[in-house]
Amino acid sequence: MKGEDKMVKQLLIAQDLSSVGGVSLGIAVPVLASYHQRTTILPTMLLSSHTGGFGVPVKSDTSPLIQSFKEQWATIPIQFTGAYLGYLGTVESIKAMGSLLAELSDVEKMTTIDPVMADHGHLYSGMTTDYVNELRMLCLAQADLILPNLTEAYLLAELDYQENPSELEVDQLLKQLLKKLNLKAVVITGVTNQQNKIGVAFRTAGNESGWVLKEKREQHYFGTGDLLASCVVGELMTGKALEEALRFAVEVTWKAMSVSDKEVLDGRLGVNFMSILPDINQRMGN
């Protein structure tokens, strides 16, 4: 049939999938669909719920399937215009993703990694030094942009964690990561300044840098980092410059938290990311 062999262009999203709780793939897929991105979805871990307060979830590691997925995709065939990686979960999954991305290399492909593994100065439960080292090597080999939080940034840079670094110290950390991991850009999330504002700090290989901040909110919501990162990826995939992308992503993430503050819901179910999808649709001219 004519057209059967036409290359299918897709954005690869590789993250965990939680049945209960609005995080990771549960946020990334609808957000990036709003950005008109056709996606190939690779669940790196299946969970009955996310790990934040619902007890011990049922987990299933999908890393043994990645090679088989890749082989079947090759028959379609798919051309990846970008890759967006989040929580990978195991050393085996990191290695499998590294192999997959190496085979999918394309000069037009932008790879973004949110190196989910730690927060507040500590690794997440089950994470090891080997995991950190493997993820660092994956970022070096494949990433164009990374979006670590402050703890993850220090781990990737192999520096001692500082709880409240100065703006100068954050900028030095950004420079260290750019050089060490040979990146096009770094965004550190969850940074704060002396005026009690919170947001992101960024630096590019072209020496563009800055901070994008909003007033700190008291309530914590699961999924805010996933929402911010997904919006950044969507913005960049549709041609926005990094600083513009970050300003929009921070603004709508803050808005989603504000909407969530007014809802009488179980906070474990995550931030109300659905509330900002109309903002993306408007931005896309829908």
Secondary structure, 3 states (H helix, E strand, C coil): CCCCCCCEEEEEEEEEEECCCCCCHHHHHHHHHHCCCCEEEEEEEEECCCCCCCCCCCEEECHHHHHHHHHHHCCCCEEEEEEEECCCCCHHHHHHHHHHHHHCCCCCCEEEECCCCEECCEECCCCCHHHHHHHHHHHHHHCCEECCEHHHHHHHHCCCCCCCCCHHHHHHHHHHHHHHHCCCEEEEEEEECCCCEEEEEEEECCCCEEEEEEECCCCCCCCHHHHHHHHHHHHHHCCCCHHHHHHHHHHHHHHHHHHHHCCCCCHHHCCCHHHHHHHHHHHCCC
